[in-house]
Amino acid sequence: MDPIKITVNVQIGLTEELHSFLSKLIPAAPAVAVAAAKEPAAQPETKEVAPEPQPEAEVTNQEPQKQEPAKEYTEVDVRAAMDRTRKRFEGEDYKDKTDSDLYKKYHRALTAQFKNMAAVLGSDKPSTLPSSELREAFIKMCDELILGDNGEITTAVPF
């Protein structure tokens, strides 16, 4: 009787949950995650494993789950995220009241913050982010901006 050989492929990747956690901890995490995702995966390690007796599985008639197509983020979505963020910091009427205290205090600071976030993602300005994934990361970063204890713009701390 010939021995039974089972080949097991092990692949290590970045889950959505881990990516989300890292992006909250480190503002540069989305760029690192995207860069890591573009690298070719290493060849999986193969091991021979002795088979374990398996109980017979019940066959059920379940419909396959339909996956929703990923949303394609555009420049319009990026601009909308920046507008939402400005409204949170500068007020709903920031476009009309450029002489308000909130506008004066936060408008340039937010512009600098937006440019810094785009730079972390590999672009000189938010509107030139080249892919939907990078635009999505930028939008999430905008939504995570808060006012710190000292009144400065900062990112939300996950704990």
DSSP file with accessible surface (Angstrom, degrees, kcal/mol):
  #  RESIDUE AA STRUCTURE BP1 BP2  ACC     N-H-->O    O-->H-N    N-H-->O    O-->H-N    TCO  KAPPA ALPHA  PHI   PSI    X-CA   Y-CA   Z-CA
    1    1 A M              0   0  235      0, 0.0     0, 0.0     0, 0.0     0, 0.0   0.000 360.0 360.0 360.0 128.6    0.0    0.0    0.0
    2    2 A D        -     0   0  147      1,-0.1     2,-0.1     0, 0.0     0, 0.0  -0.557 360.0-107.7 -80.8 143.5    1.4    3.4   -1.0
    3    3 A P        -     0   0  107      0, 0.0     2,-0.4     0, 0.0    -1,-0.1  -0.399  33.0-116.3 -68.7 148.6    1.5    6.2    1.5
    4    4 A I        -     0   0  123     -2,-0.1     2,-0.5    47,-0.0    45,-0.0  -0.695  27.8-155.7 -85.6 132.0   -1.0    9.0    1.0
    5    5 A K        -     0   0  144     -2,-0.4     2,-0.4    45,-0.1    45,-0.1  -0.935   8.5-170.5-112.3 132.3    0.6   12.4    0.3
    6    6 A I        -     0   0   66     -2,-0.5    43,-1.1    43,-0.4     2,-0.5  -0.988  11.0-150.0-120.9 129.2   -1.2   15.7    0.9
    7    7 A T  E     -A   48   0A  96     -2,-0.4     2,-0.5    41,-0.2    41,-0.1  -0.866  10.9-165.2-100.6 129.0    0.2   19.0   -0.3
    8    8 A V  E     -A   47   0A  58     39,-1.1    39,-0.7    -2,-0.5     2,-0.5  -0.962   4.6-157.0-116.9 125.0   -0.6   22.0    1.8
    9    9 A N  E     -A   46   0A 104     -2,-0.5     2,-0.5    37,-0.1    37,-0.1  -0.894   7.7-162.7-100.8 127.8    0.0   25.5    0.4
   10   10 A V  E     +A   45   0A  86     35,-0.9    35,-0.7    -2,-0.5     2,-0.4  -0.949   9.7 179.2-113.0 123.9    0.5   28.3    3.0
   11   11 A Q        -     0   0  153     -2,-0.5     2,-0.5    33,-0.1    32,-0.0  -0.989  13.5-154.9-125.0 133.4    0.1   31.9    2.0
   12   12 A I        +     0   0  165     -2,-0.4     2,-0.2     2,-0.0    -2,-0.0  -0.923  26.5 159.1-109.4 128.6    0.4   34.8    4.3
   13   13 A G        -     0   0   63     -2,-0.5     2,-0.6    28,-0.0    24,-0.0  -0.773  44.1 -91.3-137.7-178.0   -1.4   38.0    3.4
   14   14 A L        -     0   0   79     -2,-0.2     2,-0.1    19,-0.1    -2,-0.0  -0.890  39.5-147.9-103.0 117.1   -2.8   41.3    4.8
   15   15 A T     >  -     0   0   75     -2,-0.6     4,-2.5     1,-0.1     5,-0.2  -0.403  24.3-113.9 -80.0 161.6   -6.4   41.0    5.8
   16   16 A E  H  > S+     0   0  138      1,-0.2     4,-2.5     2,-0.2     5,-0.2   0.895 117.6  52.5 -59.8 -39.1   -8.8   44.0    5.6
   17   17 A E  H  > S+     0   0  144      2,-0.2     4,-2.4     1,-0.2    -1,-0.2   0.925 110.5  45.6 -65.9 -44.6   -9.0   44.1    9.4
   18   18 A L  H  > S+     0   0   79      2,-0.2     4,-2.9     1,-0.2     5,-0.2   0.920 112.8  51.5 -65.7 -39.7   -5.3   44.2    9.9
   19   19 A H  H  X S+     0   0   33     -4,-2.5     4,-2.5     1,-0.2    -2,-0.2   0.931 110.6  48.6 -61.4 -44.4   -5.0   46.9    7.2
   20   20 A S  H  X S+     0   0   48     -4,-2.5     4,-1.3     2,-0.2    -1,-0.2   0.931 112.9  47.7 -61.7 -45.3   -7.7   48.9    8.9
   21   21 A F  H  X S+     0   0   95     -4,-2.4     4,-1.7     1,-0.2     3,-0.4   0.940 113.7  46.8 -62.0 -46.6   -6.0   48.6   12.2
   22   22 A L  H  X S+     0   0   58     -4,-2.9     4,-3.1     1,-0.2     7,-0.3   0.874 107.2  56.7 -65.8 -36.5   -2.5   49.5   10.9
   23   23 A S  H  < S+     0   0   10     -4,-2.5    -1,-0.2    -5,-0.2    -2,-0.2   0.814 108.6  48.0 -67.9 -25.2   -3.9   52.5    8.9
   24   24 A K  H  < S+     0   0   83     -4,-1.3    -1,-0.2    -3,-0.4    -2,-0.2   0.843 115.9  43.6 -79.4 -34.2   -5.2   53.9   12.2
   25   25 A L  H  < S+     0   0   70     -4,-1.7    -2,-0.2     1,-0.3    -3,-0.2   0.911 126.2  26.3 -74.4 -44.0   -2.0   53.3   14.0
   26   26 A I    ><  -     0   0   91     -4,-3.1     3,-2.2    -5,-0.2    -1,-0.3  -0.972  66.3-150.3-126.6 116.8    0.4   54.6   11.3
   27   27 A P  T 3  S+     0   0   60      0, 0.0     4,-0.3     0, 0.0    -1,-0.1   0.811 100.2  56.6 -57.4 -24.9   -0.8   57.1    8.8
   28   28 A A  T 3> S+     0   0   38      1,-0.2     4,-2.0     2,-0.1     3,-0.4   0.550  79.2  96.1 -83.2  -4.6    1.6   55.6    6.2
   29   29 A A  H <> S+     0   0    9     -3,-2.2     4,-3.1    -7,-0.3     5,-0.3   0.868  76.5  57.1 -58.6 -39.6    0.1   52.1    6.6
   30   30 A P  H  > S+     0   0    3      0, 0.0     4,-2.5     0, 0.0    -1,-0.2   0.936 109.3  46.3 -59.5 -39.5   -2.2   52.5    3.5
   31   31 A A  H  > S+     0   0   26     -3,-0.4     4,-2.6    -4,-0.3    -2,-0.2   0.922 114.5  47.3 -67.3 -40.6    0.8   53.2    1.3
   32   32 A V  H  X S+     0   0   96     -4,-2.0     4,-2.8     2,-0.2     5,-0.2   0.933 113.4  48.5 -65.7 -43.3    2.8   50.3    2.8
   33   33 A A  H  X S+     0   0   12     -4,-3.1     4,-2.2     2,-0.2    -2,-0.2   0.913 113.0  46.8 -64.3 -42.7   -0.2   48.0    2.4
   34   34 A V  H  X S+     0   0   25     -4,-2.5     4,-1.4    -5,-0.3    -1,-0.2   0.927 113.8  48.5 -66.0 -41.9   -0.8   49.0   -1.2
   35   35 A A  H  X S+     0   0   51     -4,-2.6     4,-0.9    -5,-0.2     3,-0.2   0.922 112.8  48.3 -64.1 -42.1    2.9   48.6   -2.0
   36   36 A A  H >< S+     0   0   52     -4,-2.8     3,-0.5     1,-0.2    -1,-0.2   0.877 108.2  54.7 -66.0 -35.7    3.0   45.2   -0.3
   37   37 A A  H 3< S+     0   0   84     -4,-2.2    -1,-0.2     1,-0.2    -2,-0.2   0.809 105.7  52.9 -68.2 -28.2   -0.1   44.1   -2.2
   38   38 A K  H 3< S+     0   0  148     -4,-1.4    -1,-0.2    -3,-0.2    -2,-0.2   0.684  88.8  95.6 -81.8 -18.0    1.6   45.0   -5.5
   39   39 A E  S << S-     0   0  135     -4,-0.9     2,-0.1    -3,-0.5     3,-0.1  -0.468  90.2-101.4 -70.7 144.8    4.7   42.9   -4.8
   40   40 A P        -     0   0  125      0, 0.0    -1,-0.1     0, 0.0     2,-0.1  -0.406  42.4-108.2 -66.5 141.3    4.6   39.3   -6.2
   41   41 A A        -     0   0   87      1,-0.1   -28,-0.0    -4,-0.1     2,-0.0  -0.411  32.6-111.1 -71.9 143.5    3.7   36.8   -3.6
   42   42 A A        -     0   0   89      1,-0.1    -1,-0.1    -2,-0.1     3,-0.1  -0.354  44.8 -86.8 -68.3 154.9    6.5   34.4   -2.5
   43   43 A Q        -     0   0  177      1,-0.1    -1,-0.1   -32,-0.0     2,-0.0  -0.427  52.7-109.6 -62.9 131.9    6.2   30.8   -3.4
   44   44 A P        -     0   0   37      0, 0.0     2,-0.3     0, 0.0   -33,-0.1  -0.327  29.9-111.5 -65.8 147.8    4.1   29.0   -0.9
   45   45 A E  E     -A   10   0A 129    -35,-0.7   -35,-0.9    -3,-0.1     2,-0.5  -0.610  30.9-149.1 -79.0 136.1    5.9   26.5    1.4
   46   46 A T  E     +A    9   0A  83     -2,-0.3     2,-0.3   -37,-0.1   -37,-0.1  -0.924  18.3 176.1-113.6 131.7    4.9   23.0    0.8
   47   47 A K  E     -A    8   0A 130    -39,-0.7   -39,-1.1    -2,-0.5     2,-0.5  -0.969  29.3-126.1-129.9 148.5    4.8   20.3    3.5
   48   48 A E  E     -A    7   0A 137     -2,-0.3     2,-0.4   -41,-0.1   -41,-0.2  -0.817  32.0-171.4 -92.3 131.9    3.8   16.7    3.5
   49   49 A V        -     0   0   66    -43,-1.1   -43,-0.4    -2,-0.5     3,-0.1  -0.975  26.3-116.1-127.3 137.2    1.2   16.0    6.1
   50   50 A A        -     0   0   78     -2,-0.4   -45,-0.1     1,-0.1     2,-0.1  -0.472  42.9-108.1 -67.7 137.1   -0.2   12.7    7.3
   51   51 A P        -     0   0   62      0, 0.0    -1,-0.1     0, 0.0   -47,-0.0  -0.393  26.4-146.6 -70.5 145.1   -3.9   12.5    6.5
   52   52 A E        -     0   0  144     -2,-0.1     2,-0.1    -3,-0.1    -3,-0.0  -0.891  29.2-102.1-106.3 142.7   -6.4   12.7    9.4
   53   53 A P        -     0   0  128      0, 0.0    -1,-0.0     0, 0.0     0, 0.0  -0.437  40.2-154.0 -64.4 131.5   -9.6   10.8    9.2
   54   54 A Q        -     0   0  150     -2,-0.1     2,-0.1     3,-0.0     3,-0.1  -0.912  12.6-123.1-109.5 135.4  -12.4   13.1    8.3
   55   55 A P        -     0   0  111      0, 0.0     2,-0.2     0, 0.0     0, 0.0  -0.415  44.7 -90.5 -69.9 152.2  -16.0   12.6    9.2
   56   56 A E        -     0   0  194     -2,-0.1     2,-0.3     1,-0.1     0, 0.0  -0.465  45.1-130.8 -66.4 131.9  -18.3   12.6    6.3
   57   57 A A        -     0   0   90     -2,-0.2     2,-0.3    -3,-0.1    -1,-0.1  -0.596  16.6-116.4 -85.9 144.4  -19.6   16.1    5.6
   58   58 A E        -     0   0  173     -2,-0.3     2,-0.6     1,-0.0    -1,-0.1  -0.567  24.0-132.3 -75.9 140.6  -23.2   16.8    5.1
   59   59 A V        -     0   0  138     -2,-0.3     2,-0.4     2,-0.0    -1,-0.0  -0.850  29.2-176.7 -95.3 122.1  -24.1   18.1    1.7
   60   60 A T        -     0   0   80     -2,-0.6     2,-1.3     2,-0.1     0, 0.0  -0.898  30.6-124.8-118.5 152.6  -26.4   21.2    1.9
   61   61 A N        +     0   0  168     -2,-0.4     2,-0.4     2,-0.0    -2,-0.0  -0.720  46.7 159.4 -96.0  85.2  -28.0   23.1   -0.8
   62   62 A Q        -     0   0  160     -2,-1.3    -2,-0.1     3,-0.0     3,-0.0  -0.890  40.5-122.0-108.1 140.6  -26.7   26.6   -0.1
   63   63 A E        -     0   0  169     -2,-0.4     2,-0.1     1,-0.1     3,-0.0  -0.563  36.0-105.1 -75.3 140.3  -26.7   29.3   -2.7
   64   64 A P        -     0   0  115      0, 0.0     2,-0.3     0, 0.0    -1,-0.1  -0.399  39.2-108.5 -64.6 142.2  -23.3   30.8   -3.3
   65   65 A Q        -     0   0  187      1,-0.1     2,-0.5    -2,-0.1    -3,-0.0  -0.553  29.2-129.7 -74.0 135.2  -22.9   34.2   -1.8
   66   66 A K        -     0   0  197     -2,-0.3     2,-0.4    -3,-0.0    -1,-0.1  -0.721  17.0-141.0 -85.9 130.2  -22.8   37.0   -4.3
   67   67 A Q        -     0   0  185     -2,-0.5     3,-0.0     1,-0.0    -1,-0.0  -0.767  14.7-127.7 -91.7 134.9  -19.9   39.4   -3.9
   68   68 A E        -     0   0  179     -2,-0.4     3,-0.1     1,-0.1     2,-0.0  -0.586  31.8-106.3 -77.0 140.0  -20.6   43.0   -4.5
   69   69 A P        -     0   0  125      0, 0.0    -1,-0.1     0, 0.0     2,-0.1  -0.395  42.2 -99.7 -65.2 144.4  -18.2   44.6   -6.9
   70   70 A A        -     0   0   98      1,-0.1     2,-0.2    -2,-0.0    -3,-0.0  -0.390  41.3-107.0 -64.9 140.3  -15.7   46.9   -5.3
   71   71 A K        -     0   0  113     -2,-0.1     2,-0.8     1,-0.1    -1,-0.1  -0.444  26.1-132.4 -69.2 136.3  -16.6   50.6   -5.5
   72   72 A E        -     0   0  126     -2,-0.2     2,-0.3    -3,-0.1    -1,-0.1  -0.835  21.3-149.1 -92.2 110.7  -14.5   52.5   -8.0
   73   73 A Y        -     0   0   48     -2,-0.8     2,-0.2     3,-0.1    62,-0.2  -0.676  19.0-174.5 -85.3 135.6  -13.3   55.7   -6.2
   74   74 A T     >  -     0   0   58     -2,-0.3     4,-1.8    61,-0.1     3,-0.3  -0.623  44.1 -91.1-119.9 178.6  -12.8   58.8   -8.4
   75   75 A E  H  > S+     0   0   85      1,-0.2     4,-2.7     2,-0.2     5,-0.2   0.837 124.7  60.5 -59.1 -34.1  -11.5   62.3   -8.1
   76   76 A V  H  > S+     0   0  102      1,-0.2     4,-2.3     2,-0.2    -1,-0.2   0.917 103.9  48.8 -61.9 -41.4  -15.1   63.4   -7.3
   77   77 A D  H  > S+     0   0   37     -3,-0.3     4,-2.2     2,-0.2    -1,-0.2   0.892 110.7  51.2 -64.9 -38.7  -15.2   61.1   -4.3
   78   78 A V  H  X S+     0   0    0     -4,-1.8     4,-2.2     2,-0.2    -2,-0.2   0.938 111.4  46.6 -63.6 -46.7  -11.8   62.5   -3.1
   79   79 A R  H  X S+     0   0  123     -4,-2.7     4,-2.5     1,-0.2    -2,-0.2   0.891 110.7  53.1 -64.2 -37.8  -13.1   66.1   -3.4
   80   80 A A  H  X S+     0   0   40     -4,-2.3     4,-2.7    -5,-0.2    -1,-0.2   0.904 108.2  50.7 -64.2 -39.1  -16.3   65.2   -1.6
   81   81 A A  H  X S+     0   0    0     -4,-2.2     4,-2.3     2,-0.2    -2,-0.2   0.916 111.0  48.1 -65.2 -41.5  -14.3   63.7    1.3
   82   82 A M  H  X S+     0   0   34     -4,-2.2     4,-2.7     2,-0.2    -2,-0.2   0.910 111.7  50.6 -65.4 -39.0  -12.2   66.9    1.5
   83   83 A D  H  X S+     0   0   34     -4,-2.5     4,-2.5     2,-0.2    -2,-0.2   0.933 110.3  49.1 -63.8 -45.5  -15.4   69.0    1.4
   84   84 A R  H  X S+     0   0  107     -4,-2.7     4,-1.9     1,-0.2    -1,-0.2   0.913 112.5  49.0 -58.2 -42.7  -17.0   66.9    4.2
   85   85 A T  H  X S+     0   0    0     -4,-2.3     4,-2.0     2,-0.2     5,-0.3   0.927 110.3  49.6 -65.9 -44.0  -13.8   67.3    6.3
   86   86 A R  H  X>S+     0   0   26     -4,-2.7     4,-3.8     1,-0.2     5,-0.7   0.909 109.0  53.2 -61.8 -39.5  -13.7   71.0    5.8
   87   87 A K  H  X5S+     0   0   68     -4,-2.5     4,-1.1     1,-0.2    -1,-0.2   0.885 108.0  51.3 -64.1 -36.1  -17.3   71.3    6.8
   88   88 A R  H  <5S+     0   0  122     -4,-1.9    -1,-0.2    -5,-0.2    -2,-0.2   0.894 123.9  27.8 -66.4 -39.0  -16.5   69.4   10.0
   89   89 A F  H  <5S+     0   0   11     -4,-2.0    -2,-0.2     2,-0.1    -3,-0.2   0.871 133.1  29.5 -91.2 -40.8  -13.7   71.7   10.9
   90   90 A E  H  <5S-     0   0    2     -4,-3.8    13,-0.3    -5,-0.3    -3,-0.2   0.599 112.1-101.4-100.0 -16.3  -14.5   75.0    9.3
   91   91 A G    ><< -     0   0   19     -4,-1.1     3,-1.5    -5,-0.7    -1,-0.2  -0.155  36.1 -77.1 108.6 156.2  -18.3   75.0    9.3
   92   92 A E  T 3  S+     0   0  144      1,-0.3     3,-0.3     2,-0.1    -1,-0.1   0.792 128.7  46.8 -58.5 -31.5  -21.0   74.2    6.8
   93   93 A D  T >>  +     0   0   61      1,-0.2     4,-2.2    -3,-0.1     3,-0.9  -0.012  69.5 128.1-104.3  32.1  -20.7   77.6    5.1
   94   94 A Y  T <4 S+     0   0   19     -3,-1.5    -1,-0.2     1,-0.3     6,-0.1   0.813  70.8  56.7 -61.4 -27.9  -16.9   77.7    4.9
   95   95 A K  T 34 S+     0   0  140     -3,-0.3     3,-0.3     1,-0.2    -1,-0.3   0.853 114.8  37.0 -71.4 -33.1  -17.0   78.6    1.1
   96   96 A D  T <4 S+     0   0  141     -3,-0.9     2,-0.7     1,-0.2    -2,-0.2   0.759 115.5  52.2 -90.4 -28.6  -19.1   81.7    1.7
   97   97 A K    ><  +     0   0  109     -4,-2.2     3,-1.5     1,-0.2     6,-0.3  -0.607  56.3 155.8-112.7  72.9  -17.6   82.9    5.0
   98   98 A T  T 3  S+     0   0   76     -2,-0.7    -1,-0.2    -3,-0.3    -4,-0.1   0.525  72.4  61.1 -76.3  -3.5  -13.9   83.1    4.3
   99   99 A D  T 3  S+     0   0  116     -3,-0.1    -1,-0.3     4,-0.1    -2,-0.1   0.358  78.9 116.5-101.8   6.0  -13.4   85.7    7.0
  100  100 A S  S <> S-     0   0   30     -3,-1.5     4,-2.4    -6,-0.1     5,-0.2  -0.308  74.5-120.4 -73.2 156.9  -14.7   83.4    9.8
  101  101 A D  H  > S+     0   0  134      1,-0.2     4,-2.3     2,-0.2     5,-0.2   0.896 113.2  51.3 -63.2 -41.5  -12.4   82.4   12.7
  102  102 A L  H  > S+     0   0   83      2,-0.2     4,-2.6     1,-0.2     5,-0.4   0.908 110.0  49.7 -64.9 -40.8  -12.7   78.7   11.9
  103  103 A Y  H  > S+     0   0   53    -13,-0.3     4,-2.5    -6,-0.3     5,-0.4   0.954 113.1  46.4 -60.7 -49.6  -11.9   79.2    8.3
  104  104 A K  H  < S+     0   0  140     -4,-2.4     4,-0.3     1,-0.2    -1,-0.2   0.875 116.8  45.0 -61.8 -37.3   -8.8   81.3    9.2
  105  105 A K  H  < S+     0   0  123     -4,-2.3     4,-0.2    -5,-0.2    -1,-0.2   0.881 128.2  19.9 -76.0 -37.9   -7.7   78.7   11.7
  106  106 A Y  H  X S+     0   0   15     -4,-2.6     4,-2.9    -5,-0.2     5,-0.3   0.633  98.6  82.5-113.1 -16.4   -8.2   75.5    9.8
  107  107 A H  H  X S+     0   0   40     -4,-2.5     4,-2.2    -5,-0.4     5,-0.1   0.958 102.3  35.4 -62.2 -52.7   -8.3   76.2    6.0
  108  108 A R  H  > S+     0   0  216     -5,-0.4     4,-2.5    -4,-0.3    -1,-0.2   0.881 117.3  54.8 -67.1 -37.3   -4.6   76.3    5.4
  109  109 A A  H  > S+     0   0   41     -4,-0.2     4,-2.4     1,-0.2    -2,-0.2   0.913 109.8  46.5 -63.3 -40.8   -3.9   73.6    8.0
  110  110 A L  H  X S+     0   0    0     -4,-2.9     4,-3.1     2,-0.2     5,-0.2   0.905 109.8  53.7 -67.6 -40.3   -6.4   71.2    6.3
  111  111 A T  H  X S+     0   0   43     -4,-2.2     4,-2.2    -5,-0.3    -2,-0.2   0.943 111.5  45.7 -58.1 -46.2   -4.9   72.0    2.9
  112  112 A A  H  X S+     0   0   48     -4,-2.5     4,-2.5     1,-0.2    -2,-0.2   0.912 112.4  51.2 -62.7 -41.4   -1.4   71.1    4.2
  113  113 A Q  H  X S+     0   0   44     -4,-2.4     4,-2.6     2,-0.2    -2,-0.2   0.922 109.3  50.2 -62.9 -44.3   -2.9   68.0    5.9
  114  114 A F  H  X S+     0   0    5     -4,-3.1     4,-2.3     1,-0.2    -1,-0.2   0.915 111.8  47.9 -60.3 -43.6   -4.5   66.9    2.6
  115  115 A K  H  X S+     0   0  113     -4,-2.2     4,-2.4    -5,-0.2    -1,-0.2   0.903 111.6  50.2 -65.8 -39.8   -1.3   67.3    0.7
  116  116 A N  H  X S+     0   0  101     -4,-2.5     4,-2.2     2,-0.2    -2,-0.2   0.912 110.5  49.2 -63.9 -42.7    0.7   65.4    3.3
  117  117 A M  H  X S+     0   0    6     -4,-2.6     4,-1.4     1,-0.2    -2,-0.2   0.917 111.8  49.0 -63.8 -41.2   -1.8   62.5    3.2
  118  118 A A  H  <>S+     0   0    0     -4,-2.3     5,-2.5     1,-0.2    -2,-0.2   0.902 109.3  53.1 -63.9 -39.8   -1.6   62.4   -0.6
  119  119 A A  H ><5S+     0   0   59     -4,-2.4     3,-1.5     3,-0.2    -2,-0.2   0.901 105.0  54.1 -63.2 -39.2    2.2   62.5   -0.4
  120  120 A V  H 3<5S+     0   0   53     -4,-2.2    -1,-0.2     1,-0.3    -2,-0.2   0.868 109.5  49.3 -61.1 -33.3    2.1   59.5    2.0
  121  121 A L  T 3<5S-     0   0    8     -4,-1.4    -1,-0.3     2,-0.2    -2,-0.2   0.384 128.9 -98.0 -88.9   1.9    0.1   57.7   -0.7
  122  122 A G  T < 5S+     0   0   67     -3,-1.5     2,-0.3     1,-0.3    -3,-0.2   0.698  87.2 102.2  96.8  20.7    2.6   58.6   -3.4
  123  123 A S      < -     0   0   15     -5,-2.5    -1,-0.3    -8,-0.1    -2,-0.2  -0.956  67.5-132.4-134.9 154.9    1.1   61.7   -5.1
  124  124 A D  S    S+     0   0  122     -2,-0.3    -5,-0.2     1,-0.2    -6,-0.1   0.755  94.0  12.8 -79.8 -21.6    1.8   65.4   -4.9
  125  125 A K  S >  S-     0   0  100     -7,-0.2     3,-1.7     1,-0.1    -1,-0.2  -0.992  78.8-112.2-150.3 155.4   -1.9   66.3   -4.4
  126  126 A P  G >  S+     0   0   11      0, 0.0     3,-1.7     0, 0.0    -1,-0.1   0.846 110.7  60.1 -57.8 -37.2   -5.1   64.4   -3.7
  127  127 A S  G 3  S+     0   0   23      1,-0.3   -52,-0.1   -49,-0.1   -49,-0.1   0.657 102.1  55.2 -70.4 -11.5   -6.7   64.8   -7.0
  128  128 A T  G <   +     0   0   61     -3,-1.7    -1,-0.3   -53,-0.0    -4,-0.1   0.227  68.5 135.5-106.4  15.6   -3.8   63.1   -8.8
  129  129 A L    <   -     0   0    2     -3,-1.7     6,-0.1     1,-0.1    -7,-0.1  -0.471  49.9-145.1 -61.7 128.1   -4.0   59.8   -6.8
  130  130 A P        +     0   0   92      0, 0.0     2,-0.3     0, 0.0    -1,-0.1   0.694  65.5  42.2 -80.2 -19.3   -3.6   57.2   -9.5
  131  131 A S  S  > S-     0   0   22      1,-0.1     4,-2.2   -57,-0.0     5,-0.2  -0.890  73.2-121.2-131.4 161.0   -5.8   54.3   -8.3
  132  132 A S  H  > S+     0   0    8     -2,-0.3     4,-2.6     1,-0.2     5,-0.2   0.873 113.3  55.7 -62.2 -37.4   -9.1   53.6   -6.7
  133  133 A E  H  > S+     0   0  115      1,-0.2     4,-2.2     2,-0.2    -1,-0.2   0.904 108.9  46.2 -64.6 -41.4   -7.4   51.9   -3.8
  134  134 A L  H  > S+     0   0   10      2,-0.2     4,-2.4     1,-0.2    -1,-0.2   0.890 112.1  50.8 -69.4 -37.4   -5.3   54.9   -3.0
  135  135 A R  H  X S+     0   0   38     -4,-2.2     4,-2.5     2,-0.2    -2,-0.2   0.914 109.7  50.8 -65.0 -40.0   -8.3   57.2   -3.3
  136  136 A E  H  X S+     0   0   59     -4,-2.6     4,-2.4     2,-0.2    -2,-0.2   0.923 109.8  50.0 -62.6 -42.6  -10.2   55.0   -0.9
  137  137 A A  H  X S+     0   0    8     -4,-2.2     4,-2.2     1,-0.2    -2,-0.2   0.917 110.9  49.9 -62.0 -41.2   -7.3   55.1    1.5
  138  138 A F  H  X S+     0   0    0     -4,-2.4     4,-2.4     2,-0.2    -2,-0.2   0.929 109.6  50.8 -62.7 -44.4   -7.2   58.9    1.3
  139  139 A I  H  X S+     0   0   16     -4,-2.5     4,-2.3     1,-0.2    -2,-0.2   0.923 110.4  49.2 -61.2 -42.8  -10.9   59.2    1.9
  140  140 A K  H  X S+     0   0   77     -4,-2.4     4,-1.1     1,-0.2    -1,-0.2   0.904 109.7  52.2 -63.6 -39.2  -10.6   56.9    5.0
  141  141 A M  H  < S+     0   0   10     -4,-2.2     4,-0.4     1,-0.2     3,-0.3   0.896 108.7  50.8 -64.5 -38.9   -7.8   59.1    6.2
  142  142 A C  H >< S+     0   0    0     -4,-2.4     3,-1.3     1,-0.2    -2,-0.2   0.924 108.6  51.4 -62.3 -43.8   -9.9   62.2    5.8
  143  143 A D  H 3< S+     0   0   77     -4,-2.3    -1,-0.2     1,-0.3    -2,-0.2   0.727 106.8  55.3 -67.0 -21.4  -12.8   60.7    7.7
  144  144 A E  T 3< S+     0   0   33     -4,-1.1    12,-1.8    -3,-0.3    -1,-0.3   0.505  80.2 113.5 -90.6  -4.9  -10.4   59.8   10.6
  145  145 A L  E <   +B  155   0B   0     -3,-1.3     2,-0.3    -4,-0.4    10,-0.2  -0.482  40.8 164.8 -70.0 136.2   -9.1   63.4   11.1
  146  146 A I  E     -B  154   0B  71      8,-3.5     8,-3.1    -2,-0.2     2,-0.5  -0.878  42.5 -94.1-139.9 171.4  -10.1   65.0   14.4
  147  147 A L  E     -B  153   0B  81     -2,-0.3     6,-0.2     6,-0.2     5,-0.0  -0.814  42.3-139.2 -89.5 128.1   -9.2   67.9   16.6
  148  148 A G    >   -     0   0   21      4,-3.6     3,-1.9    -2,-0.5    -1,-0.0  -0.186  32.2 -91.7 -75.6 176.9   -6.6   67.0   19.2
  149  149 A D  T 3  S+     0   0  179      1,-0.3    -1,-0.1     2,-0.1    -2,-0.0   0.813 128.0  51.7 -60.9 -29.9   -6.7   68.2   22.8
  150  150 A N  T 3  S-     0   0  125      2,-0.1    -1,-0.3     1,-0.0     3,-0.1   0.333 122.7-103.2 -91.9   8.1   -4.5   71.2   21.8
  151  151 A G  S <  S+     0   0   15     -3,-1.9     2,-0.2     1,-0.3    -2,-0.1   0.518  80.4 130.7  85.3   5.9   -6.8   72.2   19.0
  152  152 A E        -     0   0  118      1,-0.1    -4,-3.6    -5,-0.0     2,-0.3  -0.611  66.3-103.5 -90.8 153.5   -4.5   70.8   16.3
  153  153 A I  E     +B  147   0B  21     -2,-0.2     2,-0.3    -6,-0.2    -6,-0.2  -0.593  56.0 153.1 -76.3 130.2   -5.7   68.6   13.5
  154  154 A T  E     -B  146   0B  59     -8,-3.1    -8,-3.5    -2,-0.3     2,-0.3  -0.895  43.5 -92.6-146.6 175.5   -4.7   65.0   14.1
  155  155 A T  E     -B  145   0B  35     -2,-0.3   -10,-0.2   -10,-0.2     2,-0.1  -0.664  47.6 -96.4 -95.1 154.2   -5.8   61.4   13.3
  156  156 A A        -     0   0   33    -12,-1.8    -1,-0.1    -2,-0.3   -12,-0.0  -0.409  33.9-130.0 -66.7 138.8   -8.1   59.4   15.5
  157  157 A V        -     0   0   99     -2,-0.1  -132,-0.1     1,-0.1    -1,-0.1  -0.794  10.8-139.2 -91.1 130.8   -6.3   57.0   17.9
  158  158 A P              0   0   48      0, 0.0    -1,-0.1     0, 0.0  -133,-0.1   0.592 360.0 360.0 -71.6  -8.3   -7.7   53.5   17.7
  159  159 A F              0   0  180      0, 0.0    -2,-0.1     0, 0.0     0, 0.0  -0.845 360.0 360.0-138.9 360.0   -7.6   52.9   21.5
